[in-house]
Amino acid sequence: MSPRHHLLWLSDAGWARLQQETGDERQHAALLHWQSMRWPVVVRRADADAGVDDICVGIALPPDAQGNKPRIALRVRPEEIAGSRAPFLLRDIAAANLTGLPAAWQPGMTELQQHLGRAGIAMAVFGSLAWQAVTAQPYVRSSSDIDLLFVPQSRAQLREGVRLLAWQAMFLPLDGEIVFPDGAAVSWKEWRQVAVLGGDEQGRVLVKRAHAVALEAVGSLVGQLPEQQLQPCAA
């Protein structure tokens, strides 16, 4: 099963089935448009009643005039997937020089990229910034968050990455998750509060997995990582 936030491109047969099964005219029109533009869907956490072969995915439509971003929850089957890829890296988004991003972000984004590059850390994006990169539609507003996925390769990199995020969050609306080797995802802000500022390995944080959400001890998550990364991470 593809991890959360991965991008999936569907086959024509997959789109046809989804369109047949929806009775909502607006949703049907959105699915037709998504198919015609060859845009991907994004893997989300599995529904409680999802079948063994169901892959739970979603589409977020561009915000309406009130700032609401309609979401469409879908389920697809493995044979309906024509292609997939991991979320785009922040450095790729920055290199694309996307239009429509708040001008106030630019200095902080440049500085964040420089710090991550020097630290040898690559972070991916999801949420509004990722949707705008994929579709070239106006998702990002001045009130939007910059949602980042941080997959640390070692305990040392985990400490440095969280430190950089906390520093840059003073200048940018940073949010997002730390993803551990077994797929457990934790809000980096909650991690910093409990694991860094609290300093308690028995402290518990809310962990999102593919099929469940639970409180888990900080120490059990840190224990998945070596103290130092075994191989250099490409910057």
C-alpha positions in Angstrom: 0.0 0.0 0.0 1.3 3.5 -0.9 2.1 5.7 2.1 0.0 8.7 3.1 0.5 11.8 0.9 1.9 9.8 -2.0 0.5 10.8 -5.5 -1.4 8.3 -7.5 -2.4 8.6 -11.2 -5.4 6.5 -12.1 -6.2 4.5 -15.2 -9.2 5.5 -17.4 -11.0 2.4 -16.1 -10.5 3.6 -12.5 -11.8 7.1 -13.3 -14.8 5.6 -15.2 -15.8 3.4 -12.2 -15.5 6.4 -9.7 -17.6 8.5 -12.0 -20.3 5.8 -12.3 -20.5 5.4 -8.6 -21.0 9.0 -7.6 -24.5 10.4 -7.6 -23.3 14.0 -6.9 -23.3 16.2 -10.0 -20.6 18.6 -8.7 -18.4 15.7 -7.6 -18.9 14.0 -11.0 -17.9 17.1 -12.8 -14.8 17.4 -10.6 -13.8 13.9 -11.4 -14.2 14.4 -15.1 -12.1 17.5 -14.9 -9.4 15.8 -12.9 -9.2 12.9 -15.4 -9.1 15.3 -18.4 -6.2 17.2 -16.8 -4.4 14.0 -15.8 -3.9 15.2 -12.3 -3.2 12.7 -9.5 -5.1 11.8 -6.3 -3.4 11.7 -2.9 -3.3 8.8 -0.5 -5.0 9.5 2.8 -5.5 7.5 6.0 -7.6 4.4 5.5 -11.3 4.5 6.4 -12.3 2.2 9.3 -14.5 0.2 7.0 -12.2 0.1 4.0 -11.7 -3.3 2.4 -8.4 -5.1 2.2 -7.9 -4.1 -1.4 -9.2 -0.5 -1.0 -6.7 2.3 -1.3 -8.2 5.4 0.3 -7.3 8.6 -1.6 -8.6 12.1 -1.9 -8.8 15.2 -4.0 -8.8 18.8 -2.6 -10.4 21.3 -4.9 -9.2 24.9 -5.0 -10.6 27.2 -2.3 -13.9 28.9 -3.0 -14.6 32.6 -2.5 -15.0 32.0 1.3 -11.7 30.2 1.5 -13.3 26.7 1.9 -11.4 23.9 0.2 -13.9 21.2 -0.8 -12.5 17.7 -0.4 -13.6 14.5 -2.2 -12.9 11.2 -0.4 -12.4 8.2 -2.8 -11.4 4.6 -2.7 -9.5 3.0 -5.6 -8.2 -0.5 -6.3 -4.6 -1.5 -6.9 -5.3 -2.5 -10.6 -6.7 1.0 -11.2 -3.3 2.7 -10.4 -1.4 3.7 -13.6 1.5 5.5 -11.8 2.7 6.8 -8.4 5.4 8.9 -6.8 6.4 10.2 -3.5 5.5 13.8 -2.5 7.5 16.5 -4.3 10.4 17.8 -2.3 10.5 21.4 -1.1 13.6 22.1 -3.2 11.7 21.0 -6.3 8.8 23.3 -5.5 11.2 26.2 -4.9 13.0 25.5 -8.1 9.8 25.6 -10.1 9.3 29.2 -9.0 5.6 28.9 -8.6 3.5 31.9 -9.3 0.8 33.1 -6.9 2.8 32.4 -3.7 2.7 35.2 -1.0 5.6 37.6 -1.5 6.2 37.7 2.2 7.2 34.0 2.1 10.1 34.4 -0.3 12.9 35.5 2.1 12.0 32.8 4.6 11.7 30.1 2.0 15.1 31.0 0.6 16.6 30.9 4.0 14.9 27.6 4.9 16.2 26.0 1.7 19.8 27.2 2.5 19.7 25.8 6.0 18.2 22.5 4.9 20.8 22.2 2.2 23.7 22.8 4.6 22.3 20.3 7.0 21.8 17.7 4.2 18.1 17.4 4.9 15.4 17.0 2.2 11.8 17.7 3.2 8.7 17.1 1.0 5.5 19.1 0.8 1.8 18.3 1.0 -1.3 20.3 1.4 -2.1 23.5 -0.4 1.5 24.1 -1.6 1.6 20.6 -3.1 -1.8 20.9 -4.8 -0.8 24.2 -6.4 2.5 22.7 -7.6 0.7 19.7 -9.2 -2.3 21.5 -10.7 -1.1 25.1 -11.2 -4.4 26.2 -9.7 -4.6 28.9 -7.0 -4.6 26.9 -3.7 -2.2 29.0 -1.6 -3.3 32.1 0.2 -1.6 34.4 2.7 -3.4 32.4 5.5 -2.2 29.0 4.2 0.2 26.8 6.0 3.4 25.4 4.5 2.9 21.6 5.2 6.2 19.7 5.3 7.1 16.0 5.6 10.3 15.4 7.4 11.7 11.8 7.2 14.8 11.8 9.4 17.6 9.3 8.7 19.1 9.5 12.2 18.5 10.8 15.7 21.0 13.6 15.0 19.1 14.6 11.9 15.8 14.5 13.7 17.2 16.9 16.3 18.6 19.3 13.7 15.5 19.2 11.5 13.2 20.0 14.4 15.5 22.8 15.5 15.5 24.3 12.0 11.7 24.0 11.7 11.2 25.7 15.0 13.5 28.5 14.0 12.0 29.1 10.6 8.5 28.9 12.0 9.1 32.3 13.4 9.2 33.7 9.8 7.0 31.2 7.9 3.7 29.5 8.6 5.3 26.0 8.9 3.3 22.9 9.8 3.6 19.3 9.0 4.8 15.9 10.2 7.8 13.8 11.1 7.6 10.4 9.5 9.5 7.5 11.2 10.8 4.4 9.5 7.7 2.3 10.2 5.4 5.0 8.7 4.4 6.5 12.0 3.7 10.3 11.5 3.8 12.9 14.3 3.2 16.6 14.1 6.6 18.2 14.4 5.2 20.9 16.7 3.8 18.3 19.1 7.1 16.3 18.9 9.0 19.5 19.8 6.7 20.2 22.7 6.9 16.7 24.2 10.2 15.3 23.1 12.4 18.4 23.0 11.0 20.9 25.4 9.5 18.2 27.7 12.6 15.9 27.4 10.7 12.8 28.5 11.2 9.6 26.5 8.0 8.2 28.2 6.1 11.3 27.0 3.4 10.3 24.5 2.5 11.9 21.2 -0.4 11.4 18.8 0.8 9.1 16.0 -1.0 8.6 12.7 -0.6 5.4 10.9 -2.2 4.0 7.7 -5.1 2.4 9.6 -5.1 4.0 13.0 -4.3 6.9 15.3 -2.9 6.3 18.8 -0.8 7.8 21.5 2.7 6.3 21.6 5.8 6.9 23.7 8.5 9.2 22.2 11.2 6.7 23.1 9.7 3.9 21.0 9.7 6.1 17.9 13.3 7.5 18.5 14.4 3.9 18.9 13.7 3.2 15.2 16.6 5.6 14.2 20.4 5.2 14.5 22.2 7.9 16.3 24.0 8.9 13.1 22.8 8.3 9.6 24.6 5.5 7.9 24.7 7.1 4.4 24.7 10.8 3.4 21.2 12.2 2.6 21.2 14.0 -0.7 20.7 17.7 -0.1 
